[in-house]
């Protein structure tokens, strides 16, 4: 029986031992000198051609072909990620506005119609104002598809008859019923 009491005491003693803390291990600060490397510096030179993850150069113009497939995909992604705030027509009257949140800008404002595709890309990636970043939610190719769809929304709202090819224009209204 007296041996059992020792076995109860051993775990209690081991629990009191100091555990190593990773934050307190020996290390060198970035610009500190030390003997870890031959040149005595803790910081290593960045290899040539290295690009930081968030500084990767991106296209300034939409690299996707602008066709029906790209626009359909862009519309799907716009409806998922953008329409709750900007509305399905891009006028800034989405569901969140109906629930009392501040309205985002209309995508049809002259300033946004003149903005480069790169502007929309950066706003989708990094966020702007109350809009949070979608970089982790929307892959790069889908961002460009959304931008293509935004451009089609802008064009459709501000289109002129002269912009439509003759063979796609509606027939003039003659007042007669179609055959």
Rosetta silent file (secondary structure, phi, psi, omega in degrees, C-alpha in Angstrom):
SEQUENCE: XXXXXXXXXXXXXXXXXXXXXXXXXXXXXXXXXXXXXXXXXXXXXXXXXXXXXXXXXXXXXXXXXXXXXXXXXXXXXXXXXXXXXXXXXXXXXXXXXXXXXXXXXXXXXXXXXXXXXXXXXXXXXXXXXXXXXXXXXXXXXXXXXXXXXXXXXXXXXXXXXXXXXXXXXXXXXXXXXXX
SCORE:     score description
SCORE:     0.000 S_00000001
   1 L     0.000  -37.086 -178.617    0.000    0.000    0.000 S_00000001
   2 H   -69.597  -22.985  176.743    2.823    2.421    0.774 S_00000001
   3 H   -70.847  -31.843  178.474    4.222    1.890   -2.759 S_00000001
   4 H   -65.501  -33.678 -179.922    0.955    3.097   -4.288 S_00000001
   5 H   -66.308  -32.236  176.127    1.249    6.411   -2.493 S_00000001
   6 H   -66.634  -38.466 -179.918    4.573    7.030   -4.223 S_00000001
   7 H   -66.444  -28.322  175.508    2.952    6.483   -7.637 S_00000001
   8 H   -76.049  -27.919 -179.270    0.397    9.154   -6.845 S_00000001
   9 H   -79.375  -31.833 -177.691    3.124   11.575   -5.858 S_00000001
  10 H   -60.721  -49.965  178.430    5.250   11.107   -9.034 S_00000001
  11 H   -61.183  -35.392  179.549    2.695   12.636  -11.507 S_00000001
  12 H   -64.584  -39.122  178.982    2.167   15.570   -9.170 S_00000001
  13 H   -69.537  -39.166 -179.486    5.924   16.246   -9.108 S_00000001
  14 H   -68.133  -31.516  178.028    6.245   15.918  -12.903 S_00000001
  15 H   -65.397  -25.709 -179.296    3.451   18.423  -13.477 S_00000001
  16 L   -82.831   -8.135  179.997    5.470   21.030  -11.655 S_00000001
  17 L   -68.108  145.264  179.767    8.454   20.696  -14.005 S_00000001
  18 L   -75.481  128.487  177.638    9.085   23.661  -16.242 S_00000001
  19 L   -91.385  144.744  179.168    8.141   22.999  -19.842 S_00000001
  20 L   -66.554  141.067 -179.836   10.222   24.647  -22.604 S_00000001
  21 L  -108.882  122.948 -177.034    8.582   27.724  -24.120 S_00000001
  22 H   -62.164  -28.939 -178.626    9.108   28.228  -27.861 S_00000001
  23 H   -72.722  -19.999 -177.539    8.938   31.993  -27.470 S_00000001
  24 H  -102.480   13.273 -179.562   11.907   31.964  -25.084 S_00000001
  25 L   -77.697  157.770 -179.230   14.291   29.889  -27.184 S_00000001
  26 L   -64.811  136.111  178.688   17.588   31.406  -28.359 S_00000001
  27 L  -157.055  165.397  176.631   17.237   33.355  -31.598 S_00000001
  28 L  -108.049  138.118  172.772   18.731   36.279  -33.487 S_00000001
  29 L   -72.172  164.639 -172.096   16.791   39.419  -34.314 S_00000001
  30 L   -54.649  -50.527 -175.034   16.705   40.414  -37.979 S_00000001
  31 L  -102.722   16.529  179.767   19.562   42.948  -38.025 S_00000001
  32 L   -80.943  149.496  175.675   21.522   41.523  -35.090 S_00000001
  33 E   -89.898  150.508 -179.333   25.051   40.216  -35.570 S_00000001
  34 L  -167.683  175.148 -176.042   25.839   36.666  -34.639 S_00000001
  35 L   -97.716   11.793 -177.345   27.980   33.675  -35.449 S_00000001
  36 L   -67.098  -33.410 -179.558   25.265   31.649  -37.175 S_00000001
  37 L  -123.842  159.725 -176.007   26.534   32.566  -40.649 S_00000001
  38 L   -61.912  -32.814 -178.293   30.022   33.301  -41.979 S_00000001
  39 L   -82.960   -3.044  176.145   29.263   36.976  -42.677 S_00000001
  40 L    80.081    4.555 -179.161   28.095   37.524  -39.088 S_00000001
  41 E  -103.375  143.872  177.801   24.628   38.774  -40.062 S_00000001
  42 L   -80.376  -37.596 -179.160   21.371   37.227  -38.948 S_00000001
  43 L   -79.486  136.482  178.507   19.354   38.484  -41.950 S_00000001
  44 L   -98.006  146.174  177.300   19.987   36.704  -45.215 S_00000001
  45 L   -65.513  145.360  179.935   19.948   38.530  -48.536 S_00000001
  46 L   -75.574  129.285  179.074   16.771   38.059  -50.554 S_00000001
  47 L   -59.761  145.384 -179.405   17.412   35.880  -53.627 S_00000001
  48 L   -60.993  137.951  179.222   17.218   37.710  -56.928 S_00000001
  49 L    86.663    1.364  179.357   13.799   37.608  -58.551 S_00000001
  50 L   -71.507  134.031  178.240   11.938   37.022  -55.282 S_00000001
  51 L  -122.388  128.362  178.294    8.465   38.562  -55.226 S_00000001
  52 L   -62.771  149.595 -176.103    6.536   38.983  -51.994 S_00000001
  53 H   -54.900  -45.244 -177.121    3.240   37.116  -51.931 S_00000001
  54 H   -88.967    2.901  179.638    1.105   40.265  -51.808 S_00000001
  55 H  -112.686   15.831 -178.910    3.339   42.187  -54.226 S_00000001
  56 L   -63.623  127.414  179.661    3.025   39.822  -57.183 S_00000001
  57 L   -65.527  136.778 -179.840    2.644   41.861  -60.347 S_00000001
  58 L  -119.665  163.106  178.895   -0.757   41.390  -61.932 S_00000001
  59 L   -62.192  147.935  177.931   -2.120   42.235  -65.327 S_00000001
  60 L   -95.321  -20.221  176.025   -3.327   45.800  -65.768 S_00000001
  61 L  -119.484  156.992 -177.561   -5.870   44.863  -68.433 S_00000001
  62 L   -63.813  116.859 -178.925   -8.279   41.966  -68.432 S_00000001
  63 L   -82.313   -9.406 -178.190   -6.364   38.933  -69.762 S_00000001
  64 L   -80.563  148.399  173.734   -9.501   36.834  -70.292 S_00000001
  65 L   -69.247  134.903 -179.762  -11.197   36.642  -73.671 S_00000001
  66 L   -88.599   98.195 -179.971  -14.394   38.681  -73.563 S_00000001
  67 L  -140.955 -179.850 -176.151  -16.974   36.205  -74.817 S_00000001
  68 H   -61.174  -37.846 -179.474  -20.318   34.783  -73.714 S_00000001
  69 H   -65.402  -44.527  178.988  -18.683   32.124  -71.537 S_00000001
  70 H   -63.599  -43.563 -179.726  -16.533   34.657  -69.643 S_00000001
  71 H   -66.486  -37.383  177.882  -19.498   36.989  -69.152 S_00000001
  72 H   -65.589  -42.799  177.994  -21.728   34.149  -67.928 S_00000001
  73 H   -65.801  -41.300  177.928  -19.073   33.067  -65.439 S_00000001
  74 H   -61.628  -38.899  178.745  -18.543   36.700  -64.394 S_00000001
  75 H   -65.709  -42.329  177.741  -22.271   37.113  -63.831 S_00000001
  76 H   -58.154  -47.257 -178.641  -22.400   33.999  -61.626 S_00000001
  77 H   -69.060  -37.921  177.060  -19.511   35.274  -59.509 S_00000001
  78 H   -61.060  -44.605 -179.917  -20.929   38.822  -59.428 S_00000001
  79 H   -61.881  -33.827 -179.330  -24.268   37.472  -58.182 S_00000001
  80 H   -78.306  -50.040 -169.927  -22.503   35.568  -55.398 S_00000001
  81 H   -97.839  -28.783 -171.406  -19.926   38.101  -54.221 S_00000001
  82 L  -107.704  -38.468 -174.251  -21.052   41.545  -55.415 S_00000001
  83 H   -60.188  -33.032  178.461  -24.841   41.604  -55.788 S_00000001
  84 H   -56.321  -29.493  178.976  -25.631   41.409  -52.056 S_00000001
  85 H  -103.409  -50.142 -174.319  -24.200   44.925  -51.740 S_00000001
  86 H   -83.811  -10.642 -176.940  -24.135   46.421  -55.250 S_00000001
  87 L    81.120  157.287 -177.648  -27.393   44.828  -56.421 S_00000001
  88 L   -67.657  -21.533  178.824  -27.771   42.614  -59.472 S_00000001
  89 L   -97.518   -0.821  177.092  -27.890   45.701  -61.707 S_00000001
  90 L    80.173   10.992 -176.465  -24.828   47.347  -60.088 S_00000001
  91 L   -87.156    0.312  176.709  -26.689   50.421  -58.858 S_00000001
  92 L    84.714   22.087 -178.963  -25.700   49.971  -55.212 S_00000001
  93 L  -121.438   51.150 -179.496  -29.099   48.937  -53.882 S_00000001
  94 L   -75.093 -175.276 -176.571  -28.447   45.337  -52.855 S_00000001
  95 H   -60.581  -36.160 -177.346  -30.058   43.372  -50.067 S_00000001
  96 H   -63.813  -31.879  178.779  -27.723   44.806  -47.425 S_00000001
  97 H   -68.536  -38.477  178.149  -29.007   48.323  -48.143 S_00000001
  98 H   -65.796  -20.708  179.770  -32.575   47.129  -47.621 S_00000001
  99 L   -98.345   10.638  172.372  -31.452   45.846  -44.220 S_00000001
 100 L    99.859    0.928  177.695  -30.071   49.207  -43.115 S_00000001
 101 L   -81.397  159.097  179.357  -26.394   49.051  -44.078 S_00000001
 102 L   -63.256  144.191 -179.436  -24.762   51.947  -45.948 S_00000001
 103 L   -76.690  134.529  173.340  -25.175   51.837  -49.723 S_00000001
 104 L   -76.589  167.046  179.699  -22.047   51.117  -51.777 S_00000001
 105 L   -68.165  149.872  173.470  -21.384   53.295  -54.806 S_00000001
 106 L   -68.876  137.792  177.784  -23.220   52.597  -58.026 S_00000001
 107 L   -74.496   -3.395 -178.553  -20.951   50.929  -60.560 S_00000001
 108 L   -98.335    2.645  176.478  -22.525   53.226  -63.164 S_00000001
 109 L   -60.362  144.191  179.406  -21.046   56.444  -61.768 S_00000001
 110 H   -55.119  -38.668 -179.949  -18.995   58.287  -64.386 S_00000001
 111 H   -60.664  -41.786 -179.652  -15.895   58.027  -62.197 S_00000001
 112 H   -78.136  -26.924  175.117  -16.194   54.222  -62.076 S_00000001
 113 H   -68.545  -32.324  179.175  -17.057   53.963  -65.758 S_00000001
 114 H   -84.181  -16.164 -176.071  -13.779   55.782  -66.511 S_00000001
 115 L   -64.065  146.292  178.190  -11.761   53.734  -63.996 S_00000001
 116 L   -71.674  157.415  176.596   -9.248   51.243  -65.354 S_00000001
 117 H   -56.459  -34.379 -179.568   -9.854   47.523  -65.000 S_00000001
 118 H   -58.999  -34.950  178.916   -6.903   47.496  -62.603 S_00000001
 119 H   -61.018  -48.607  179.998   -8.894   49.686  -60.177 S_00000001
 120 H   -63.374  -39.500  178.772  -11.692   47.110  -59.932 S_00000001
 121 H   -59.455  -47.123 -178.669   -9.128   44.324  -59.593 S_00000001
 122 H   -66.740  -38.007  179.016   -7.446   46.078  -56.657 S_00000001
 123 H   -66.644  -41.808  177.231  -10.751   46.862  -54.942 S_00000001
 124 H   -63.301  -44.061 -176.859  -11.873   43.236  -55.224 S_00000001
 125 H   -70.582  -47.874 -170.668   -8.500   42.018  -53.971 S_00000001
 126 H  -103.726  -12.847 -175.222   -7.805   44.572  -51.201 S_00000001
 127 L    81.156  169.528  179.685  -11.228   46.011  -50.367 S_00000001
 128 E  -162.876  131.288 -178.906  -12.100   49.702  -50.175 S_00000001
 129 L    60.330 -125.570 -179.464  -13.978   51.705  -47.568 S_00000001
 130 L   -80.117  -11.698 -179.304  -16.503   49.414  -45.887 S_00000001
 131 E   -79.177  127.208  178.693  -15.884   46.643  -48.431 S_00000001
 132 L   -85.050  165.706 -176.783  -13.554   43.962  -47.127 S_00000001
 133 L   -71.269  139.063  176.876  -10.937   42.220  -49.222 S_00000001
 134 L  -107.475   14.395 -176.902  -11.998   39.270  -51.350 S_00000001
 135 L   -56.435  -39.137 -178.161   -8.431   38.131  -52.144 S_00000001
 136 L   -84.376  -10.540 -175.936   -8.862   34.901  -50.191 S_00000001
 137 L  -104.937  -30.831 -175.149  -12.386   34.283  -51.504 S_00000001
 138 L  -120.086  111.606  177.889  -12.190   35.118  -55.211 S_00000001
 139 L   -62.624  161.213 -173.268   -9.330   33.661  -57.294 S_00000001
 140 H   -56.273  -47.375 -177.587   -7.582   35.911  -59.807 S_00000001
 141 H   -64.699  -32.974  177.749   -9.265   34.556  -62.954 S_00000001
 142 H   -71.665  -31.856  175.277  -12.688   34.931  -61.349 S_00000001
 143 H   -60.566  -44.835 -179.010  -11.879   38.559  -60.451 S_00000001
 144 H   -66.522  -35.464  176.944  -11.215   39.284  -64.107 S_00000001
 145 H   -65.213  -40.690  177.023  -14.470   37.542  -65.110 S_00000001
 146 H   -62.204  -42.337  179.897  -16.350   39.720  -62.589 S_00000001
 147 H   -63.312  -40.802  177.332  -14.687   42.827  -64.041 S_00000001
 148 H   -60.840  -40.840  178.706  -15.730   41.798  -67.559 S_00000001
 149 H   -68.374  -39.279  176.111  -19.303   41.451  -66.325 S_00000001
 150 H   -58.866  -42.992  178.352  -19.157   44.832  -64.545 S_00000001
 151 H   -62.671  -37.914  178.723  -18.044   46.395  -67.832 S_00000001
 152 H   -67.971  -37.144  174.931  -20.974   44.741  -69.616 S_00000001
 153 H   -61.724  -45.642 -179.228  -23.368   46.143  -66.982 S_00000001
 154 H   -62.813  -43.090  179.992  -21.887   49.601  -67.431 S_00000001
 155 H   -66.375  -40.546 -177.568  -22.100   49.368  -71.200 S_00000001
 156 H   -65.670  -32.436 -179.172  -25.674   48.068  -71.168 S_00000001
 157 H   -79.201  -25.763 -174.730  -26.885   50.962  -69.050 S_00000001
 158 L  -118.575   21.654 -177.760  -25.099   53.604  -71.114 S_00000001
 159 L   -75.638  150.888  173.453  -25.277   52.061  -74.573 S_00000001
 160 L  -114.003  157.719  179.792  -26.287   54.008  -77.661 S_00000001
 161 H   -59.322  -33.287 -179.638  -27.938   52.549  -80.713 S_00000001
 162 H   -65.862  -21.288  179.755  -24.784   53.342  -82.710 S_00000001
 163 H   -76.332  -18.282 -176.578  -22.841   50.957  -80.436 S_00000001
 164 L   -91.840  128.888  176.698  -24.955   47.989  -81.571 S_00000001
 165 L   -57.285  146.264 -174.992  -23.981   46.314  -84.870 S_00000001
 166 H   -54.654  -39.871 -177.167  -26.666   46.804  -87.541 S_00000001
 167 H   -73.798   -8.250  177.097  -27.515   43.117  -87.775 S_00000001
 168 H  -107.958    0.652 -178.837  -28.222   43.011  -83.994 S_00000001
 169 L   -76.655  149.866  177.315  -30.371   46.131  -83.824 S_00000001
 170 L   -69.903  154.335  177.353  -34.086   45.776  -83.180 S_00000001
 171 L   -69.272  146.703  178.071  -36.434   46.251  -86.096 S_00000001
 172 L   -64.822  146.066 -179.600  -38.042   49.675  -86.217 S_00000001
 173 L   -79.450  113.405 -179.679  -41.490   49.830  -84.702 S_00000001
 174 L   -98.793   -1.924 -178.885  -43.959   50.248  -87.557 S_00000001
 175 L    85.867   -6.743  179.592  -47.031   49.884  -85.378 S_00000001
 176 L   -96.010  153.009  176.694  -47.940   46.618  -87.057 S_00000001
 177 L   -71.917  144.711  178.577  -48.063   43.242  -85.360 S_00000001
 178 L   -66.642  152.808 -178.622  -45.179   40.934  -86.287 S_00000001
 179 L   -65.641    0.000    0.000  -45.987   38.161  -88.789 S_00000001
